[in-house]
């Protein structure tokens, strides 16, 4: 996915989640382990969001979150939490976007 398409997908995801009441804490958090697209606050829960856009559909977007990608997300989230320096409730969500910019929000995609 080109950087421009990825940024647009993240913009759509951020607007979608913000409109339903989540608050953005950080966008594109990088560590040596990987990247988290969006870090949001949902009430008392910190939400690590992976944004995926595929022209071939949301099913392919979901399938693109491989086991390897999930491990990178977890490692990066652990690093973020360590830097935060306190314990918080957290979960991993995915925003899937198809060619028509239709959005599907999946909660708790990674169960630890």
MARBA-3410 file (N, C-alpha, C, O; in Angstrom, 1 decimal):
112
0.9,-1.2,0.0,0.0,0.0,0.0,0.9,1.2,0.0,1.8,1.3,0.8 ~ 0.6,2.1,-0.9,1.4,3.4,-0.9,1.2,4.2,0.3,0.1,4.1,1.0 ~ 2.1,5.0,0.6,2.0,5.9,1.8,0.8,6.8,1.7,0.1,7.0,2.8 ~ 0.5,7.3,0.6,-0.7,8.2,0.4,-2.0,7.4,0.7,-2.9,7.9,1.4 ~ -2.1,6.2,0.2,-3.3,5.4,0.4,-3.4,5.0,1.9,-4.5,5.1,2.5
-2.2,4.7,2.5,-2.2,4.3,3.9,-2.6,5.5,4.8,-3.4,5.3,5.7 ~ -2.1,6.7,4.5,-2.5,7.9,5.2,-4.0,8.2,5.1,-4.6,8.5,6.1 ~ -4.5,8.0,3.9,-5.9,8.2,3.7,-6.8,7.2,4.5,-7.8,7.6,5.1 ~ -6.3,6.0,4.5,-7.0,4.9,5.2,-7.0,5.3,6.7,-8.0,5.1,7.4 ~ -5.9,5.7,7.2,-5.8,6.1,8.6,-6.6,7.3,9.0,-7.2,7.3,10.0
-6.7,8.2,8.0,-7.6,9.4,8.2,-9.1,8.9,8.4,-9.8,9.4,9.2 ~ -9.5,8.0,7.5,-10.8,7.5,7.5,-11.1,6.8,8.8,-12.1,7.0,9.5 ~ -10.1,5.9,9.3,-10.3,5.2,10.5,-10.3,6.1,11.7,-11.2,5.9,12.6 ~ -9.5,7.1,11.7,-9.5,8.1,12.8,-10.8,8.8,12.9,-11.3,9.0,14.0 ~ -11.3,9.3,11.8,-12.6,10.0,11.8,-13.7,9.1,12.2,-14.6,9.5,13.0
-13.7,7.8,11.8,-14.7,6.9,12.2,-14.7,6.7,13.7,-15.8,6.8,14.3 ~ -13.6,6.4,14.2,-13.5,6.1,15.7,-13.7,7.3,16.5,-14.4,7.2,17.5 ~ -13.3,8.5,16.0,-13.5,9.7,16.8,-15.0,10.0,16.8,-15.5,10.5,17.8 ~ -15.7,9.8,15.7,-17.2,10.0,15.6,-18.0,9.2,16.5,-19.1,9.6,16.9 ~ -17.4,8.0,16.9,-18.2,7.2,17.9,-17.7,7.3,19.3,-18.0,6.5,20.2
-16.8,8.3,19.5,-16.4,8.7,20.9,-15.1,8.3,21.4,-14.7,8.5,22.5 ~ -14.2,7.6,20.5,-12.9,7.3,21.0,-12.0,8.6,20.8,-12.3,9.4,19.9 ~ -11.0,8.7,21.6,-10.1,9.8,21.6,-8.7,9.4,21.1,-8.2,8.4,21.7 ~ -8.1,10.1,20.2,-6.8,9.7,19.7,-5.7,10.2,20.6,-5.6,11.4,20.9 ~ -4.9,9.3,21.0,-3.7,9.6,21.9,-2.5,9.7,21.0,-1.6,10.6,21.3
-2.3,8.9,20.0,-1.1,8.9,19.1,-1.4,8.3,17.8,-2.2,7.3,17.7 ~ -0.8,8.8,16.8,-0.9,8.2,15.4,0.5,7.8,15.0,1.5,8.5,15.2 ~ 0.6,6.6,14.4,1.9,6.1,13.9,3.0,6.1,15.0,4.0,6.7,14.9 ~ 2.7,5.3,16.0,3.7,5.0,17.0,4.7,4.0,16.5,4.4,2.9,16.2 ~ 6.0,4.4,16.5,7.0,3.5,16.0,8.0,3.1,17.1,8.2,3.8,18.0
8.4,1.9,17.0,9.5,1.3,17.9,10.3,0.4,17.0,10.0,0.2,15.8 ~ 11.4,-0.1,17.6,12.2,-1.0,16.8,11.5,-2.3,16.5,12.0,-3.1,15.7 ~ 10.4,-2.5,17.2,9.6,-3.8,17.0,8.6,-3.7,15.8,8.2,-4.7,15.2 ~ 8.2,-2.4,15.6,7.1,-2.2,14.6,6.4,-0.9,14.7,6.9,0.0,15.3 ~ 5.2,-0.9,14.2,4.4,0.4,14.2,3.0,0.1,14.6,2.5,-1.0,14.2
2.4,1.0,15.3,1.0,0.9,15.6,0.3,2.1,14.9,0.7,3.3,15.1 ~ -0.7,1.9,14.1,-1.3,2.9,13.3,-2.0,4.0,14.2,-1.7,5.2,14.0 ~ -2.8,3.6,15.1,-3.5,4.5,15.9,-3.6,3.9,17.4,-3.7,2.7,17.6 ~ -3.4,4.8,18.3,-3.6,4.5,19.7,-4.7,5.4,20.2,-4.5,6.6,20.2 ~ -5.8,4.8,20.6,-7.0,5.5,21.0,-7.4,5.2,22.4,-7.0,4.2,23.0
-8.2,6.1,23.0,-8.7,5.9,24.3,-10.2,5.6,24.1,-10.9,6.4,23.5 ~ -10.7,4.5,24.7,-12.1,4.2,24.7,-12.5,4.0,26.1,-12.4,2.9,26.7 ~ -13.1,5.0,26.7,-13.4,5.0,28.1,-12.2,4.8,28.9,-11.2,5.6,28.9 ~ -12.1,3.7,29.7,-11.0,3.4,30.5,-10.0,2.4,29.8,-9.1,1.8,30.5 ~ -10.2,2.2,28.5,-9.4,1.2,27.8,-8.5,1.9,26.7,-9.0,2.7,25.9
-7.3,1.5,26.7,-6.3,1.9,25.7,-6.5,1.0,24.5,-6.5,-0.2,24.7 ~ -6.7,1.5,23.3,-7.0,0.7,22.1,-5.8,0.8,21.1,-5.6,2.0,20.6 ~ -5.2,-0.3,20.7,-4.2,-0.3,19.7,-4.9,-0.7,18.4,-5.4,-1.8,18.3 ~ -4.8,0.2,17.4,-5.6,0.0,16.2,-4.7,-0.3,15.0,-3.8,0.5,14.7 ~ -5.0,-1.4,14.3,-4.3,-1.7,13.0,-5.3,-1.4,11.9,-6.4,-1.8,11.9
-4.9,-0.5,11.0,-5.7,-0.1,9.9,-5.3,-0.8,8.6,-4.1,-0.8,8.3 ~ -6.3,-1.5,7.9,-5.9,-2.2,6.7,-6.9,-1.8,5.6,-8.1,-1.9,5.8 ~ -6.4,-1.4,4.5,-7.2,-1.2,3.3,-6.8,-2.1,2.2,-5.6,-2.2,1.9 ~ -7.8,-2.7,1.6,-7.5,-3.6,0.4,-8.6,-3.3,-0.6,-9.8,-3.3,-0.3 ~ -8.2,-3.2,-1.8,-9.1,-3.0,-2.9,-9.9,-4.3,-3.2,-11.0,-4.2,-3.7
-9.3,-5.4,-2.8,-10.0,-6.7,-3.0,-11.0,-7.0,-2.0,-11.7,-8.1,-2.0 ~ -11.2,-6.2,-0.9,-12.2,-6.4,0.0,-11.7,-6.5,1.5,-10.5,-6.6,1.7 ~ -12.7,-6.4,2.4,-12.4,-6.4,3.8,-11.8,-7.8,4.3,-11.0,-7.9,5.2 ~ -12.3,-8.9,3.6,-11.8,-10.2,4.0,-10.3,-10.3,3.8,-9.6,-10.8,4.6 ~ -9.8,-9.8,2.7,-8.4,-9.8,2.4,-7.6,-8.8,3.3,-6.5,-9.1,3.7
-8.3,-7.8,3.7,-7.7,-6.8,4.6,-7.5,-7.5,6.0,-6.4,-7.4,6.6 ~ -8.5,-8.3,6.4,-8.4,-9.0,7.7,-7.3,-10.1,7.6,-6.5,-10.3,8.5 ~ -7.3,-10.8,6.5,-6.3,-11.9,6.3,-4.8,-11.4,6.3,-3.9,-12.1,6.5 ~ -4.7,-10.1,5.9,-3.3,-9.5,5.9,-2.7,-9.2,7.2,-1.6,-8.9,7.3 ~ -3.5,-9.4,8.3,-3.0,-9.2,9.7,-2.5,-10.6,10.1,-3.2,-11.3,10.9
-1.3,-11.0,9.6,-0.8,-12.3,9.8,-0.3,-12.5,11.3,-0.3,-11.5,12.1 ~ 0.0,-13.7,11.6,0.6,-14.0,12.9,1.8,-13.2,13.2,2.0,-12.7,14.3 ~ 2.7,-13.1,12.2,3.9,-12.3,12.3,3.6,-10.8,12.6,4.2,-10.2,13.5 ~ 2.6,-10.2,11.9,2.1,-8.9,12.2,1.6,-8.7,13.6,1.8,-7.7,14.2 ~ 0.8,-9.7,14.0,0.2,-9.7,15.3,1.3,-9.7,16.4,1.2,-8.9,17.4
2.3,-10.5,16.2,3.5,-10.5,17.2,4.1,-9.1,17.2,4.5,-8.6,18.3 ~ 4.3,-8.5,16.1,4.9,-7.1,16.0,4.0,-6.1,16.8,4.5,-5.3,17.5 ~ 2.7,-6.2,16.6,1.8,-5.3,17.2,1.9,-5.5,18.8,2.0,-4.5,19.5 ~ 1.9,-6.7,19.2,2.0,-7.0,20.6,3.3,-6.4,21.2,3.3,-5.7,22.2 ~ 4.4,-6.7,20.6,5.7,-6.2,21.0,5.8,-4.7,21.1,6.3,-4.1,22.1
5.2,-4.0,20.0,5.2,-2.6,20.0,4.3,-2.0,21.1,4.7,-1.0,21.7 ~ 3.2,-2.7,21.3,2.3,-2.2,22.4,2.9,-2.4,23.7,2.8,-1.5,24.6 ~ 3.6,-3.5,23.9,4.3,-3.7,25.2,5.3,-2.6,25.5,5.5,-2.1,26.6 ~ 6.0,-2.2,24.4,7.0,-1.2,24.5,6.3,0.2,24.9,6.8,0.9,25.7 ~ 5.2,0.4,24.2,4.4,1.7,24.5,4.0,1.7,26.0,4.1,2.7,26.6
3.5,0.6,26.4,3.0,0.5,27.8,4.1,0.6,28.8,3.9,1.2,29.9 ~ 5.3,0.1,28.5,6.5,0.2,29.3,6.8,1.7,29.4,7.1,2.2,30.5 ~ 6.8,2.4,28.3,7.1,3.8,28.3,6.1,4.6,29.1,6.4,5.6,29.7 ~ 4.8,4.2,29.0,3.7,4.8,29.8,3.9,4.7,31.3,3.6,5.7,32.0 ~ 4.5,3.6,31.7,4.9,3.5,33.1,3.8,3.2,34.1,3.9,3.4,35.3
2.6,2.8,33.6,1.5,2.4,34.5,0.7,1.3,33.8,0.7,1.2,32.6 ~ 0.0,0.6,34.6,-0.9,-0.5,34.1,-2.2,0.1,33.6,-2.8,1.0,34.3 ~ -2.7,-0.3,32.5,-3.9,0.1,31.9,-4.6,-1.0,31.3,-4.0,-2.0,30.9 ~ -6.0,-1.0,31.2,-6.7,-1.9,30.3,-6.4,-1.6,28.9,-6.3,-0.4,28.5 ~ -6.2,-2.6,28.1,-6.0,-2.4,26.7,-6.5,-3.5,25.8,-6.8,-4.6,26.3
-6.7,-3.2,24.6,-7.1,-4.2,23.6,-6.6,-3.9,22.2,-6.1,-2.8,22.0 ~ -6.6,-4.8,21.3,-6.2,-4.7,19.9,-7.4,-4.7,19.0,-8.1,-5.7,19.0 ~ -7.6,-3.7,18.2,-8.7,-3.6,17.3,-8.2,-3.5,15.9,-7.0,-3.2,15.7 ~ -9.0,-3.8,14.9,-8.7,-3.5,13.5,-9.8,-2.8,12.8,-11.0,-3.0,13.1 ~ -9.4,-1.9,12.0,-10.3,-1.2,11.1,-10.0,-1.7,9.7,-8.9,-1.5,9.2
-11.0,-2.3,9.0,-10.8,-2.8,7.7,-11.6,-2.0,6.7,-12.8,-1.6,7.0 ~ -10.9,-1.6,5.6,-11.5,-0.7,4.7,-11.4,-1.3,3.3,-10.4,-1.8,2.9 ~ -12.5,-1.3,2.5,-12.5,-1.9,1.2,-12.4,-0.8,0.1,-12.2,0.4,0.5 ~ -12.4,-1.1,-1.1,-12.2,-0.2,-2.2,-13.2,1.0,-2.2,-12.9,2.1,-2.7 ~ -14.4,0.7,-1.7,-15.5,1.8,-1.6,-15.4,2.6,-0.3,-16.3,3.4,-0.1
-14.3,2.4,0.4,-14.1,3.1,1.7,-15.2,2.7,2.7,-15.4,3.5,3.7 ~ -15.8,1.5,2.6,-16.7,1.0,3.6,-15.8,0.5,4.7,-14.8,-0.2,4.5 ~ -16.2,0.7,5.9,-15.4,0.4,7.1,-16.0,-0.7,8.0,-17.3,-0.7,8.2 ~ -15.2,-1.6,8.4,-15.6,-2.6,9.4,-14.7,-2.5,10.6,-13.5,-2.5,10.4 ~ -15.2,-2.4,11.8,-14.4,-2.3,13.0,-14.5,-3.6,13.8,-15.6,-4.1,14.2
-13.4,-4.3,13.9,-13.2,-5.5,14.7,-12.6,-5.2,16.0,-11.4,-4.7,16.0 ~ -13.2,-5.6,17.1,-12.6,-5.4,18.4,-12.0,-6.7,18.9,-12.4,-7.8,18.5 ~ -10.9,-6.5,19.7,-10.2,-7.6,20.3,-9.7,-8.7,19.3,-10.1,-9.9,19.4 ~ -9.0,-8.2,18.4,-8.5,-9.1,17.3,-7.3,-10.0,17.8,-7.1,-11.1,17.2 ~ -6.7,-9.6,18.9,-5.6,-10.4,19.5,-6.0,-10.6,21.0,-6.2,-9.6,21.7
-6.0,-11.8,21.3,-6.4,-12.2,22.7,-5.1,-12.7,23.4,-4.5,-13.6,22.9 ~ -4.7,-12.0,24.4,-3.4,-12.3,25.1,-3.7,-13.2,26.3,-2.8,-13.7,27.0
END
